[in-house]
Amino acid sequence: MGIEDKDFIIRQVKQVARGLGMLLSKNSLKEFISYEQTEADLLRDDELEAIILLADVEAKVKKEKLSEQAAAEKFEMSVAEWESLLHGSRLPTSKEKQALIAFLV
């Protein structure tokens, strides 16, 4: 599978996570997304968890009305790095995951 295909899938999964995340528990959402994938296992479990984490963080950032600059500073990253996470261009590093999880707690 090409990089473009995986990027597209990550963006689609993130949209599903945003839309259904309010209605389903994280485990139910993860099961739904896993079911929707083909047998080729396009996304690993850790990638699915990162996408769901990003959707939760993005919702809280919007709720708290943080600007992109403020959010980037809060997570100790550049605005370009923050935008790449929001747009599904990449998944968070382990250090970024820790900061994102801490923000939700």
MONORCOR-V979539 format. One record per residue. N is the residue number from 0. RES is the residue in three letters. PSI is psi in whole degrees, -180 to 180 (* if undefined). OMEGA is omega in whole degrees, -180 to 180 (none if undefined). D_FIRST is the distance of its C-alpha to the first C-alpha in Angstrom with 1 decimal. Layout:
# MONORCOR-V979539
n->N res->RES psi->PSI omega->OMEGA d_first->D_FIRST
n->N res->RES psi->PSI omega->OMEGA d_first->D_FIRST
This chain:
# MONORCOR-V979539
n->0 res->MET psi->137 omega->-179 d_first->0.0
n->1 res->GLY psi->163 omega->178 d_first->3.8
n->2 res->ILE psi->-41 omega->-179 d_first->6.8
n->3 res->GLU psi->-40 omega->179 d_first->8.3
n->4 res->ASP psi->-45 omega->-179 d_first->6.3
n->5 res->LYS psi->-40 omega->177 d_first->7.0
n->6 res->ASP psi->-43 omega->179 d_first->10.4
n->7 res->PHE psi->-45 omega->-180 d_first->11.2
n->8 res->ILE psi->-42 omega->179 d_first->10.8
n->9 res->ILE psi->-44 omega->178 d_first->12.9
n->10 res->ARG psi->-41 omega->-180 d_first->15.4
n->11 res->GLN psi->-43 omega->179 d_first->15.7
n->12 res->VAL psi->-38 omega->179 d_first->16.3
n->13 res->LYS psi->-39 omega->177 d_first->18.7
n->14 res->GLN psi->-41 omega->177 d_first->20.6
n->15 res->VAL psi->-43 omega->-180 d_first->21.0
n->16 res->ALA psi->-39 omega->177 d_first->22.2
n->17 res->ARG psi->-47 omega->-175 d_first->24.7
n->18 res->GLY psi->-45 omega->-177 d_first->25.9
n->19 res->LEU psi->-12 omega->-177 d_first->26.3
n->20 res->GLY psi->-29 omega->179 d_first->27.0
n->21 res->MET psi->-23 omega->-175 d_first->30.6
n->22 res->LEU psi->-29 omega->-174 d_first->31.1
n->23 res->LEU psi->154 omega->172 d_first->29.3
n->24 res->SER psi->164 omega->-180 d_first->29.6
n->25 res->LYS psi->-40 omega->180 d_first->26.7
n->26 res->ASN psi->-42 omega->179 d_first->26.4
n->27 res->SER psi->-42 omega->179 d_first->26.5
n->28 res->LEU psi->-43 omega->179 d_first->23.9
n->29 res->LYS psi->-42 omega->178 d_first->21.6
n->30 res->GLU psi->-42 omega->179 d_first->22.3
n->31 res->PHE psi->-47 omega->-179 d_first->21.7
n->32 res->ILE psi->-42 omega->179 d_first->18.3
n->33 res->SER psi->-39 omega->179 d_first->17.3
n->34 res->TYR psi->-37 omega->-177 d_first->18.8
n->35 res->GLU psi->-19 omega->-180 d_first->16.9
n->36 res->GLN psi->156 omega->176 d_first->13.5
n->37 res->THR psi->174 omega->-179 d_first->12.3
n->38 res->GLU psi->-12 omega->-178 d_first->13.1
n->39 res->ALA psi->-3 omega->-178 d_first->9.7
n->40 res->ASP psi->69 omega->-176 d_first->10.8
n->41 res->LEU psi->-31 omega->179 d_first->8.2
n->42 res->LEU psi->139 omega->176 d_first->11.0
n->43 res->ARG psi->164 omega->180 d_first->13.6
n->44 res->ASP psi->-42 omega->-179 d_first->17.3
n->45 res->ASP psi->-32 omega->177 d_first->18.1
n->46 res->GLU psi->-42 omega->177 d_first->15.5
n->47 res->LEU psi->-44 omega->180 d_first->17.0
n->48 res->GLU psi->-39 omega->179 d_first->20.4
n->49 res->ALA psi->-39 omega->179 d_first->19.9
n->50 res->ILE psi->-43 omega->178 d_first->18.9
n->51 res->ILE psi->-41 omega->177 d_first->22.0
n->52 res->LEU psi->-46 omega->180 d_first->24.0
n->53 res->LEU psi->-40 omega->179 d_first->23.2
n->54 res->ALA psi->-41 omega->178 d_first->24.2
n->55 res->ASP psi->-44 omega->-180 d_first->27.4
n->56 res->VAL psi->-44 omega->180 d_first->28.2
n->57 res->GLU psi->-40 omega->178 d_first->27.6
n->58 res->ALA psi->-42 omega->180 d_first->30.0
n->59 res->LYS psi->-38 omega->178 d_first->32.6
n->60 res->VAL psi->-44 omega->178 d_first->32.4
n->61 res->LYS psi->-41 omega->180 d_first->33.1
n->62 res->LYS psi->-39 omega->180 d_first->35.8
n->63 res->GLU psi->0 omega->177 d_first->37.5
n->64 res->LYS psi->45 omega->177 d_first->37.1
n->65 res->LEU psi->139 omega->175 d_first->35.7
n->66 res->SER psi->166 omega->177 d_first->34.8
n->67 res->GLU psi->-39 omega->179 d_first->31.5
n->68 res->GLN psi->-46 omega->-179 d_first->33.7
n->69 res->ALA psi->-41 omega->179 d_first->35.4
n->70 res->ALA psi->-44 omega->180 d_first->32.3
n->71 res->ALA psi->-44 omega->179 d_first->30.8
n->72 res->GLU psi->-40 omega->-180 d_first->34.1
n->73 res->LYS psi->-36 omega->-178 d_first->34.2
n->74 res->PHE psi->10 omega->177 d_first->30.9
n->75 res->GLU psi->52 omega->177 d_first->31.9
n->76 res->MET psi->167 omega->178 d_first->29.1
n->77 res->SER psi->163 omega->177 d_first->29.2
n->78 res->VAL psi->-39 omega->179 d_first->28.9
n->79 res->ALA psi->-40 omega->178 d_first->25.8
n->80 res->GLU psi->-43 omega->178 d_first->24.2
n->81 res->TRP psi->-45 omega->180 d_first->25.4
n->82 res->GLU psi->-38 omega->180 d_first->24.1
n->83 res->SER psi->-33 omega->175 d_first->20.6
n->84 res->LEU psi->-45 omega->-179 d_first->20.7
n->85 res->LEU psi->-37 omega->-176 d_first->22.2
n->86 res->HIS psi->3 omega->177 d_first->19.7
n->87 res->GLY psi->17 omega->179 d_first->16.6
n->88 res->SER psi->-25 omega->179 d_first->15.6
n->89 res->ARG psi->166 omega->177 d_first->15.8
n->90 res->LEU psi->157 omega->-177 d_first->17.1
n->91 res->PRO psi->148 omega->173 d_first->20.6
n->92 res->THR psi->172 omega->-180 d_first->21.8
n->93 res->SER psi->-37 omega->178 d_first->24.1
n->94 res->LYS psi->-43 omega->179 d_first->27.1
n->95 res->GLU psi->-38 omega->178 d_first->25.9
n->96 res->LYS psi->-44 omega->-180 d_first->25.3
n->97 res->GLN psi->-44 omega->180 d_first->28.8
n->98 res->ALA psi->-39 omega->-180 d_first->30.3
n->99 res->LEU psi->-42 omega->179 d_first->28.5
n->100 res->ILE psi->-43 omega->178 d_first->29.7
n->101 res->ALA psi->-36 omega->179 d_first->33.2
n->102 res->PHE psi->-35 omega->-179 d_first->33.3
n->103 res->LEU psi->-23 omega->-176 d_first->32.8
n->104 res->VAL psi->* omega->none d_first->35.6
